[in-house]
Amino acid sequence: MKVVRNKMTNEQKALFIIFGGTGDLAQRKLYPSLFNLYKQGYLKKHFAVVGTARRPWTNERYQEIVRNSISGMEVTAQQANEFSSHFYYQSHNVNDTEHYETLRKLADELENKYEFEGNRVFYFAMSPQFFATICQHVKTQELVTEKGYNRVVIEKPFGHDVKSACELNDSINKYFPEKDVYRIDHYLGKEMIQSIPALRFSNNIFNALWNYRYIDNIQITLSEALGVEERAGYYENAGALRDMVQNHILQTVALLTMNAPTMYADEDIRKEKISALKALRVYDPEGVKQNFVRGQYGPGNGQVAYREENQVDPHSQTETFVAGRIFVDNMSMAGVPIYIRTGKRLTKKETRIDVVFKNAPYNVFGHGKLKRNILSFKVEPNPGMELRLNGKKVDFDQYSIQSMHLRHEHGEEIQSKMPVGYEKLLYDVLQGDSASFSHWDEVYYSWRFVDSIRQAWDQENLPEDAFPNYACGSMGPKAATDLLKEDGNKWHFRPDEA
Ligand code: NAP
């Protein structure tokens, strides 16, 4: 579906029902994103938000919370008041059937007041353990409408392995068909992740070169400088593999390795992403040993070790770092190693992709090695791209080659206009554009791949002193560097050496 943003004519009509309306995600991400859509005119008169959670807040208290959550943005008092007047609070326990009846009555009253044309977005901003019961009640207590659309937005994590993801999916699909399920991966809302298809499929220079003949390897880094902060309880069970690889990294791999879609439309894109994820080479335990590295941070840079963090088992074997060598066995990318790494308490926070091209087959300039061309997508903190080329060094008495960098950074003005991840995704939900959401088949193939690694690691008898194996402030364990060395490669992004 082609999405046209036209502020004058594009007012969206919808009622949002947010389960978990008092939570961190709602306050930090959803209300500011809804406000941006409101400020731009995509949400105007015909929208309202019902926030639900157990605590007994009043509408006034809730509206104050909403105003607080947008107070750091460019907003006048009048805008804040008008925007927050569209917010209603309903104290609600998701396990209590009667509460859904009260919710239905409120939703119907608001329909009469705001005329949403029956469009409803059910946003599950709470723990996945509740998703099945919410779906069931929303359907059986007739919160869905006959007239408009009824879309369900689901936060990660979507299961913790293939089995639990299948069960969760079955329990949702019993009540909502796949076309109405929007599985959020907020990385897919990031501007430079969205730019991957644009760069690949609108430039013949890349279109022609994007295959095993010309690409030597691809490197994906999602590095975080922070530790687990207040998420230790969740993280202890998830670890970096489930928290980052199954979703953000594999979605990025899919965008980098999929074949060109027939059209840039949601169904066509999803079809190609599913094929790419289906083609992921699934490892046996020996393959996992050869291709994957895990790590856990020890002390360093004035920070404590992971095992000393609050709510973390002092003998924890949870990985806070993963690096791996992935292959997508399809016709265009077969044999191209895709190196991935992600971790906490690394040298700096940065997300980037470096596509490393093969060297020219012959160096007509004589001795010395030419540097390889590298196309870098800089996702954050400074969105932009860079292309490393070889060029002539300005010199008087000899003809020599040096590296040159073509750089494009989205300037401050463009950055200030960039939709933040959630804003773009909420807009897409309203438009019914599911291109930037994970289809169930994508989730399934991602879990299938991740499960093979998790199971191999779980079967391994890791000695307790295997961790910690990297210091806070480094770029992970030495084995992550060795992984590339074995192939004669190295990480292009090495902030620890700067
Ligand atoms: P949170 O701050 O703990 O919020 C949970 C919400 O659920 C609260 O509003 C809580 O309010 C409500 N709740 C809990 N039990 C309930 C029940 N039985 N009935 C009704 N409401 C109930 O969690 P969060 O950080 O917002 O995360 C929500 C979901 O988003 C999680 O799945 C998380 O993994 C995912 N996520 C969060 C972030 C983030 O940045 N926070 C990022 C990515 C994904 P009451 O206690 O008042 O009931």
Residues whose N, C-alpha, C, O or C-beta is under 5 A from the ligand:
A	BS01	NAP	G20 G21 T22 G23 D24 L25 A26 T52 A53 R54 R55 H92 N93 V94 A125 M126 S127 P128 E155 K156 P157
